């Protein structure tokens, strides 16, 4: 733990002293494109004396993580970090994640583009308390006449420290390919080279840098187990698993579980396998009913209480519990996050998927599944469909489509050539039905595929356009999304995201 109870900055006299301590030797300060972008957006656009903490792997010294210190104390010429919050960051988040403190960036008033005497005092204390650091990164941002980043590092010099000018290198978000695979250094850890080898063959298949900082919450982890594993194989590092059940012997033939898992919570059994795929994955497990979670707990699962929330959060409803699925819909609307829900029909003869993305899809899950909601809410319907009679192929087929949709939702708006515009292409077709038995009586397949019946047997998928429930379609407005056609209009409207029974 590091004590931050002192200030950056100082008088002009101290600033001149800092200049006198500067060494002429140049060194290199490396950071990723996303880090540079965040620094310039968060510090470069605000008044002077704002700052961010810099983190990464000391083995290569590249800054890959930043957190904006928005609760720091500031004056016109000093910046005092929020030491309580930053100590929590280092011990509770970065430390367990293998991220280490590399330095700080903060802004100076005017055009003073060097660390000051007060800054050097700060660096001296930090390096004295952290003998494993051979240097402290201390770039300075100036905002006049336009934002600029000036790279500096502070190094040990005998019993004191000195500041060195540095050369800034902004690295592209591309994983390097090692010449030879490297074994894991220890159980529960994954070196950067080993991690790169793990994902070497899929480096172009996904935007791995983007997915590394995205979060997926999976509600219901039985039949979805293989889909969850595939998400980790696809580069997702941050997962939350929610399921109240334990593995039973009858699950062995219908879900991706093993005899060693019998009697264990499903979330724990799956979490172990995810860490075997990628030991660097962060997996939070909750053996709870999703409907029992408080609103504060939901916000925490979404990462809204983190200093650096996920850059994209996706909620998957993979349970046959109607009320939990209904809450997934309302959570997505309340917090403006994309959602994906899935259901298996009786005996696995067909499956369905529905999804939402605020600002893209016009209809919410309740709009799409109006008749199902009415059956539960108005007619007292109770679901009697179980996994009895369902072949594992139906579950596998559904999970494969889940992964395609999840990647489209997670990558939306990125520049990835395959996934970045997939959601645009799908548009408002946010009901997908798959017929896995040619005798499944779903009229939509006959309507869509009637043009060439001789060549259609089964395993077809139809992507059906959906309209919001409202006056435009001759019905009352959807009680959840309001039927406006813009799901963002429902953000913040619920005092309780649970659907009243």
C-alpha positions as CSV (number, residue, x, y, z in Angstrom):
1,X,0.0,0.0,0.0
2,X,1.2,3.5,-0.8
3,X,0.5,6.6,1.1
4,X,-0.6,9.5,-1.2
5,X,-1.0,12.2,1.4
6,X,1.1,14.9,-0.3
7,X,0.7,17.0,-3.4
8,X,2.0,17.4,-6.9
9,X,3.0,20.9,-8.0
10,X,4.5,23.7,-6.0
11,X,5.9,27.2,-6.3
12,X,7.7,28.6,-9.4
13,X,10.9,28.4,-7.4
14,X,10.5,24.7,-7.0
15,X,9.6,24.3,-10.6
16,X,12.9,25.9,-11.6
17,X,14.7,23.6,-9.2
18,X,13.2,20.6,-11.0
19,X,14.5,21.8,-14.3
20,X,18.0,22.0,-12.8
21,X,17.8,18.3,-11.8
22,X,16.9,17.2,-15.3
23,X,19.3,14.7,-16.9
24,X,20.2,15.0,-20.5
25,X,19.8,11.3,-21.1
26,X,16.7,10.2,-23.1
27,X,14.6,7.1,-22.4
28,X,11.4,5.7,-23.7
29,X,7.8,5.9,-22.4
30,X,5.5,3.4,-24.1
31,X,1.7,3.4,-23.9
32,X,-1.1,1.8,-25.9
33,X,-3.3,3.8,-28.3
34,X,-6.3,3.4,-26.0
35,X,-4.3,4.7,-23.0
36,X,-3.1,7.8,-24.9
37,X,-6.6,8.4,-26.1
38,X,-8.0,8.3,-22.6
39,X,-5.3,10.6,-21.2
40,X,-5.9,13.2,-23.8
41,X,-9.7,12.9,-23.4
42,X,-9.8,12.9,-19.6
43,X,-6.9,15.1,-18.6
44,X,-6.2,17.1,-21.8
45,X,-9.8,18.5,-22.0
46,X,-10.0,19.7,-18.4
47,X,-8.6,22.5,-16.3
48,X,-5.0,22.1,-15.1
49,X,-4.0,19.9,-12.1
50,X,-6.1,16.9,-13.1
51,X,-4.4,13.5,-13.1
52,X,-4.6,9.7,-13.8
53,X,-2.8,6.7,-12.4
54,X,-0.8,4.6,-14.9
55,X,-0.6,0.8,-14.7
56,X,0.8,-2.1,-16.5
57,X,3.3,-5.0,-16.4
58,X,6.7,-3.9,-15.0
59,X,8.3,-6.6,-17.2
60,X,7.9,-4.5,-20.3
61,X,6.9,-1.2,-18.8
62,X,4.1,-0.5,-21.3
63,X,1.2,1.5,-19.9
64,X,-2.0,-0.4,-20.6
65,X,-4.3,0.8,-17.9
66,X,-5.3,4.2,-16.6
67,X,-7.8,5.4,-14.0
68,X,-8.9,9.0,-13.8
69,X,-8.5,10.4,-10.3
70,X,-11.7,12.4,-10.4
71,X,-12.0,12.7,-6.6
72,X,-8.6,14.3,-6.1
73,X,-8.1,17.6,-4.3
74,X,-7.0,20.4,-6.6
75,X,-5.9,24.0,-6.6
76,X,-4.8,26.2,-9.4
77,X,-1.2,24.9,-9.0
78,X,-1.4,21.6,-7.1
79,X,-2.9,18.2,-7.5
80,X,-3.3,15.9,-4.5
81,X,-4.4,12.3,-5.4
82,X,-7.3,10.6,-3.5
83,X,-5.0,8.3,-1.6
84,X,-7.8,6.2,0.0
85,X,-9.4,5.4,-3.3
86,X,-6.1,4.8,-5.1
87,X,-4.9,2.4,-2.4
88,X,-8.1,0.5,-2.8
89,X,-7.5,0.4,-6.5
90,X,-4.1,-1.0,-6.1
91,X,-5.0,-3.6,-3.4
92,X,-8.5,-4.7,-4.5
93,X,-8.4,-4.4,-8.3
94,X,-5.0,-4.0,-9.9
95,X,-3.1,-6.2,-7.5
96,X,-5.3,-9.4,-8.0
97,X,-5.4,-8.7,-11.7
98,X,-1.6,-8.6,-12.1
99,X,-1.5,-4.9,-12.9
100,X,1.2,-2.8,-11.2
101,X,1.6,0.9,-10.6
102,X,3.9,2.4,-13.2
103,X,3.4,6.1,-12.6
104,X,1.1,9.1,-12.8
105,X,0.2,11.7,-15.4
106,X,-1.2,15.1,-14.5
107,X,-1.6,18.5,-16.1
108,X,0.2,21.8,-15.4
109,X,-1.1,25.3,-15.8
110,X,0.1,27.5,-18.7
111,X,2.8,26.0,-20.9
112,X,5.0,24.6,-18.0
113,X,5.7,21.2,-19.5
114,X,8.1,19.7,-17.0
115,X,7.7,17.9,-13.6
116,X,8.1,20.5,-10.8
117,X,10.0,20.3,-7.6
118,X,6.8,19.2,-5.8
119,X,6.4,16.4,-8.4
120,X,9.9,15.2,-7.8
121,X,9.3,15.1,-4.0
122,X,6.2,12.9,-4.8
123,X,8.3,10.6,-7.0
124,X,11.0,10.3,-4.4
125,X,8.5,9.1,-1.8
126,X,6.9,6.6,-4.2
127,X,10.2,5.1,-5.3
128,X,11.4,4.9,-1.8
129,X,8.3,2.9,-0.8
130,X,8.4,0.6,-3.9
131,X,11.9,-0.8,-4.3
132,X,10.7,-3.1,-7.1
133,X,10.3,0.0,-9.3
134,X,13.4,1.2,-11.0
135,X,11.6,4.2,-12.4
136,X,8.4,6.2,-12.1
137,X,6.6,7.4,-15.2
138,X,5.6,11.1,-14.9
139,X,4.4,12.5,-18.2
140,X,3.0,16.1,-18.0
141,X,0.0,17.4,-20.0
142,X,-0.4,21.0,-20.9
143,X,-3.6,22.3,-22.3
144,X,-2.5,25.6,-23.8
145,X,-2.7,26.4,-26.7
146,X,-3.9,22.9,-27.3
147,X,-3.6,19.6,-25.3
148,X,-0.1,18.1,-25.5
149,X,1.6,15.2,-23.7
150,X,5.2,15.7,-22.6
151,X,6.9,12.4,-21.6
152,X,9.2,12.2,-18.6
153,X,10.4,9.4,-16.3
154,X,11.9,9.7,-12.8
155,X,14.8,7.4,-12.0
156,X,16.9,6.7,-8.9
157,X,20.2,8.6,-8.7
158,X,22.2,7.5,-5.7
159,X,20.2,8.5,-2.6
160,X,18.0,10.8,-4.6
161,X,16.1,10.9,-7.9
162,X,16.4,12.7,-11.2
163,X,13.9,13.4,-14.0
164,X,14.7,12.4,-17.5
165,X,13.2,13.5,-20.8
166,X,11.7,10.6,-22.6
167,X,10.6,9.6,-26.1
168,X,6.9,8.8,-26.4
169,X,5.9,5.6,-28.3
170,X,2.2,5.0,-28.8
171,X,1.7,1.3,-29.6
172,X,-1.0,-0.1,-31.8
173,X,-3.4,-2.5,-30.1
174,X,-2.0,-5.6,-31.9
175,X,-0.8,-8.7,-30.1
176,X,2.7,-9.7,-30.8
177,X,3.3,-13.3,-32.0
178,X,6.2,-15.0,-30.1
179,X,8.6,-17.1,-32.0
180,X,8.2,-20.0,-29.6
181,X,5.4,-20.8,-27.1
182,X,6.1,-20.0,-23.5
183,X,4.8,-22.2,-20.7
184,X,2.8,-20.8,-17.8
185,X,5.0,-19.3,-15.2
186,X,2.9,-20.6,-12.3
187,X,-0.6,-21.9,-11.6
188,X,-3.0,-19.1,-11.6
189,X,-0.8,-16.7,-13.6
190,X,-0.3,-16.1,-17.2
191,X,2.7,-14.3,-18.6
192,X,2.1,-11.8,-21.4
193,X,4.0,-14.0,-23.9
194,X,1.9,-17.1,-22.9
195,X,-1.3,-15.0,-23.2
196,X,-0.3,-13.9,-26.6
197,X,0.4,-17.4,-27.7
198,X,-3.0,-18.5,-26.3
199,X,-4.8,-16.0,-28.6
200,X,-2.4,-16.0,-31.5
201,X,-4.7,-17.8,-34.0
202,X,-7.6,-15.5,-33.2
203,X,-5.8,-12.2,-33.0
204,X,-7.6,-11.2,-36.2
205,X,-10.9,-12.9,-35.5
206,X,-11.9,-10.5,-32.7
207,X,-10.9,-7.1,-31.4
208,X,-9.0,-8.6,-28.5
209,X,-7.9,-5.3,-27.0
210,X,-11.6,-4.2,-26.9
211,X,-12.9,-7.5,-25.5
212,X,-10.3,-7.6,-22.8
213,X,-12.0,-4.6,-21.1
214,X,-15.6,-5.7,-21.8
215,X,-17.7,-7.5,-19.3
216,X,-20.3,-10.2,-19.9
217,X,-22.9,-11.1,-17.2
218,X,-24.5,-14.6,-17.7
219,X,-27.8,-15.3,-15.9
220,X,-28.3,-19.0,-16.0
221,X,-25.2,-21.2,-16.5
222,X,-26.6,-24.7,-17.2
223,X,-27.1,-25.2,-20.9
224,X,-25.1,-22.0,-21.6
225,X,-21.9,-23.5,-20.2
226,X,-20.3,-24.1,-23.6
227,X,-21.3,-20.6,-24.7
228,X,-19.6,-19.1,-21.7
229,X,-16.4,-21.1,-22.4
230,X,-16.5,-19.9,-26.0
231,X,-16.7,-16.3,-24.8
232,X,-13.4,-16.8,-22.9
233,X,-11.8,-18.5,-25.9
234,X,-12.9,-15.5,-27.9
235,X,-11.0,-13.1,-25.6
236,X,-13.5,-12.0,-22.9
237,X,-11.6,-11.6,-19.6
238,X,-14.3,-10.2,-17.3
239,X,-17.3,-12.4,-16.5
240,X,-20.0,-12.6,-13.9
241,X,-21.8,-15.9,-13.5
242,X,-25.2,-16.0,-11.8
243,X,-27.1,-19.2,-11.1
244,X,-28.7,-20.7,-7.9
245,X,-28.4,-24.3,-8.9
246,X,-25.9,-27.2,-8.4
247,X,-24.9,-29.8,-10.9
248,X,-27.0,-32.9,-10.8
249,X,-26.4,-36.3,-12.5
250,X,-29.1,-35.6,-15.0
251,X,-27.2,-32.6,-16.3
252,X,-24.4,-34.8,-17.6
253,X,-26.3,-35.7,-20.8
254,X,-27.8,-32.2,-21.4
255,X,-25.2,-29.7,-20.4
256,X,-21.4,-29.3,-20.6
257,X,-20.7,-30.6,-17.1
258,X,-18.7,-33.6,-15.8
259,X,-19.1,-36.2,-13.2
260,X,-16.5,-34.5,-11.0
261,X,-18.9,-31.5,-10.8
262,X,-21.9,-33.3,-9.4
263,X,-23.1,-31.5,-6.2
264,X,-21.1,-28.4,-6.9
265,X,-22.6,-25.0,-7.7
266,X,-22.8,-24.6,-11.5
267,X,-21.2,-21.2,-11.3
268,X,-18.1,-22.6,-9.5
269,X,-17.8,-25.6,-11.8
270,X,-17.8,-23.4,-14.9
271,X,-15.5,-20.8,-13.3
272,X,-12.8,-23.4,-12.8
273,X,-13.0,-24.4,-16.5
274,X,-12.8,-20.7,-17.6
275,X,-9.6,-20.2,-15.6
276,X,-8.1,-23.3,-17.1
277,X,-8.7,-21.7,-20.5
278,X,-7.3,-18.3,-19.5
279,X,-5.9,-18.0,-15.9
280,X,-5.9,-14.2,-16.4
281,X,-9.7,-14.2,-16.7
282,X,-11.6,-12.4,-13.9
283,X,-14.6,-14.5,-13.0
284,X,-17.1,-13.4,-10.3
285,X,-19.6,-16.2,-9.2
286,X,-22.9,-15.7,-7.5
287,X,-24.9,-18.8,-6.5
288,X,-28.0,-16.7,-6.3
289,X,-31.4,-16.2,-7.9
290,X,-31.1,-13.2,-10.2
291,X,-34.4,-11.9,-9.0
292,X,-33.1,-11.8,-5.4
293,X,-30.4,-9.3,-6.2
294,X,-30.9,-5.7,-5.0
295,X,-30.7,-2.8,-7.4
296,X,-27.4,-1.8,-5.7
297,X,-26.0,-5.3,-6.4
298,X,-27.1,-5.1,-10.0
299,X,-25.3,-1.8,-10.4
300,X,-22.2,-3.4,-8.9
301,X,-22.4,-6.3,-11.3
302,X,-22.5,-3.9,-14.2
303,X,-19.3,-2.3,-12.9
304,X,-20.9,1.1,-12.2
305,X,-19.1,1.4,-8.9
306,X,-15.6,0.9,-10.4
307,X,-13.1,3.6,-10.9
308,X,-12.8,2.3,-14.5
309,X,-16.1,0.6,-15.5
310,X,-16.0,-1.9,-18.4
311,X,-16.0,-0.2,-21.8
312,X,-18.9,-2.5,-22.9
313,X,-21.2,-4.6,-20.8
314,X,-23.5,-7.3,-22.1
315,X,-26.1,-9.2,-20.1
316,X,-27.1,-12.7,-21.2
317,X,-30.4,-14.3,-20.0
318,X,-29.7,-18.0,-20.5
319,X,-32.3,-19.3,-18.0
320,X,-35.7,-20.9,-18.6
321,X,-37.0,-18.8,-15.7
322,X,-39.4,-16.2,-17.2
323,X,-39.1,-13.8,-14.3
324,X,-35.3,-13.7,-14.5
325,X,-35.5,-13.2,-18.3
326,X,-38.0,-10.4,-17.7
327,X,-35.6,-8.7,-15.3
328,X,-32.7,-9.0,-17.8
329,X,-34.9,-6.9,-20.2
330,X,-35.6,-4.3,-17.6
331,X,-32.0,-4.1,-16.5
332,X,-30.9,-3.5,-20.1
333,X,-33.4,-0.7,-20.4
334,X,-32.7,0.9,-17.0
335,X,-28.9,1.1,-17.6
336,X,-28.8,1.3,-21.4
337,X,-26.8,-1.9,-21.8
338,X,-27.2,-4.5,-24.6
339,X,-28.9,-7.8,-23.7
340,X,-29.4,-11.2,-25.2
341,X,-31.9,-13.9,-24.2
342,X,-32.4,-17.4,-25.4
343,X,-34.9,-20.2,-25.0
344,X,-35.2,-23.9,-26.0
345,X,-38.5,-25.1,-27.2
346,X,-40.0,-28.5,-26.1
347,X,-37.7,-31.4,-26.8
348,X,-35.2,-29.1,-28.4
349,X,-37.1,-29.1,-31.7
350,X,-36.5,-25.4,-32.0
351,X,-34.8,-22.5,-30.3
352,X,-35.2,-18.7,-30.2
353,X,-33.0,-15.8,-29.4
354,X,-34.0,-12.2,-28.8
355,X,-31.6,-9.3,-28.2
356,X,-31.6,-5.5,-27.6
357,X,-29.1,-2.8,-28.2
358,X,-30.3,0.7,-27.1
359,X,-30.1,3.1,-30.0
360,X,-30.1,0.3,-32.5
361,X,-33.0,-2.0,-31.9
362,X,-36.5,-0.5,-31.7
363,X,-38.3,-3.2,-29.8
364,X,-37.4,-4.6,-26.3
365,X,-37.8,-8.2,-25.3
366,X,-41.3,-7.6,-23.9
367,X,-42.4,-6.1,-27.3
368,X,-41.0,-9.1,-29.1
369,X,-42.5,-11.7,-26.7
370,X,-45.8,-9.9,-26.0
371,X,-47.9,-13.0,-26.1
372,X,-45.6,-14.8,-23.6
373,X,-45.7,-11.9,-21.2
374,X,-49.5,-11.9,-21.4
375,X,-49.7,-15.6,-20.7
376,X,-47.6,-15.3,-17.6
377,X,-49.1,-12.0,-16.3
378,X,-52.7,-12.2,-17.3
379,X,-53.5,-15.9,-17.8
380,X,-51.6,-17.5,-14.9
381,X,-49.4,-19.6,-17.2
382,X,-46.7,-21.8,-15.6
383,X,-43.9,-23.2,-17.8
384,X,-43.9,-27.0,-17.9
385,X,-41.3,-27.4,-20.5
386,X,-38.1,-29.0,-19.3
387,X,-34.9,-30.3,-20.9
388,X,-36.5,-33.8,-21.1
389,X,-36.1,-35.2,-24.6
390,X,-33.7,-32.5,-25.7
391,X,-30.6,-33.7,-27.6
392,X,-27.3,-32.0,-26.8
393,X,-27.1,-30.9,-30.5
394,X,-30.0,-28.5,-29.9
395,X,-28.1,-26.9,-27.0
396,X,-24.9,-26.7,-29.0
397,X,-26.7,-25.1,-32.0
398,X,-28.2,-22.5,-29.8
399,X,-24.9,-21.7,-28.1
400,X,-23.1,-21.3,-31.4
401,X,-25.7,-18.6,-32.4
402,X,-25.4,-17.0,-29.0
403,X,-21.7,-16.5,-29.6
404,X,-22.3,-14.9,-33.0
405,X,-24.8,-12.4,-31.6
406,X,-22.7,-11.7,-28.5
407,X,-19.7,-10.8,-30.7
408,X,-21.9,-8.5,-32.8
409,X,-23.3,-6.8,-29.6
410,X,-19.9,-6.5,-28.0
411,X,-18.0,-5.2,-31.1
412,X,-20.7,-2.8,-32.3
413,X,-19.2,0.6,-33.2
414,X,-15.6,-0.7,-33.4
415,X,-13.6,-0.9,-36.6
416,X,-13.4,-4.6,-36.6
417,X,-14.0,-5.8,-40.2
418,X,-16.2,-8.7,-39.3
419,X,-18.0,-7.8,-36.2
420,X,-17.9,-4.0,-36.1
421,X,-20.9,-3.5,-38.4
422,X,-22.7,-6.8,-37.9
423,X,-25.4,-5.2,-35.7
424,X,-26.0,-2.6,-38.3
425,X,-26.5,-5.3,-40.9
426,X,-29.0,-7.2,-38.7
427,X,-30.9,-4.0,-37.9
428,X,-34.2,-4.5,-36.2
429,X,-34.4,-8.3,-36.8
430,X,-34.0,-9.0,-33.1
431,X,-36.0,-12.2,-33.0
432,X,-34.2,-15.3,-34.3
433,X,-35.9,-18.7,-34.5
434,X,-34.1,-21.9,-35.5
435,X,-36.1,-25.0,-36.6
436,X,-34.1,-28.0,-35.6
437,X,-36.8,-30.5,-36.5
438,X,-38.4,-30.4,-40.0
439,X,-41.8,-31.2,-38.5
440,X,-41.8,-28.4,-36.0
441,X,-45.0,-26.5,-36.7
442,X,-43.9,-22.9,-36.9
443,X,-45.7,-21.1,-39.8
444,X,-43.0,-18.5,-40.2
445,X,-40.7,-21.0,-41.8
446,X,-43.2,-22.0,-44.4
447,X,-43.8,-18.3,-45.2
448,X,-40.1,-17.4,-45.4
449,X,-38.8,-20.5,-47.1
450,X,-41.8,-21.5,-49.3
451,X,-39.9,-20.4,-52.5
452,X,-37.7,-23.5,-52.6
453,X,-39.1,-26.2,-50.4
454,X,-37.3,-29.0,-52.2
455,X,-33.9,-27.8,-50.9
456,X,-34.9,-27.0,-47.3
457,X,-34.9,-29.7,-44.7
458,X,-34.1,-28.4,-41.2
459,X,-31.6,-26.3,-39.2
460,X,-32.9,-23.1,-40.8
461,X,-32.7,-19.8,-39.0
462,X,-35.0,-16.9,-39.7
463,X,-34.2,-13.4,-38.5
464,X,-37.5,-11.6,-38.0
465,X,-37.9,-7.8,-38.0
466,X,-39.6,-6.5,-34.8
467,X,-41.6,-3.3,-34.1
468,X,-42.1,-1.7,-30.7
469,X,-45.5,-2.3,-29.1
470,X,-47.5,0.9,-29.3
471,X,-50.1,2.9,-31.2
472,X,-48.2,2.6,-34.5
473,X,-49.1,-1.2,-34.5
474,X,-52.5,-0.7,-33.0
475,X,-51.7,-1.8,-29.5
476,X,-51.1,-0.1,-26.1
477,X,-47.5,1.1,-25.5
478,X,-45.1,-1.5,-24.0
479,X,-45.1,-1.1,-20.2
480,X,-41.3,-1.7,-20.2
481,X,-39.8,0.4,-23.0
482,X,-42.7,2.7,-23.6
483,X,-43.0,1.8,-27.3
484,X,-41.2,4.9,-28.5
485,X,-38.8,3.0,-30.8
486,X,-35.8,4.4,-28.9
487,X,-34.9,2.1,-26.0
488,X,-32.7,4.8,-24.6
489,X,-35.8,6.7,-23.5
490,X,-36.5,4.1,-20.8
491,X,-33.1,4.6,-19.0
492,X,-33.5,5.4,-15.4
493,X,-37.3,4.9,-15.3
494,X,-37.5,1.8,-13.0
495,X,-37.4,2.0,-9.2
496,X,-37.3,-1.8,-9.2
497,X,-36.1,-3.7,-12.3
498,X,-38.0,-6.9,-11.1
499,X,-41.2,-7.5,-12.9
500,X,-44.2,-7.5,-10.5
501,X,-45.8,-10.9,-10.4
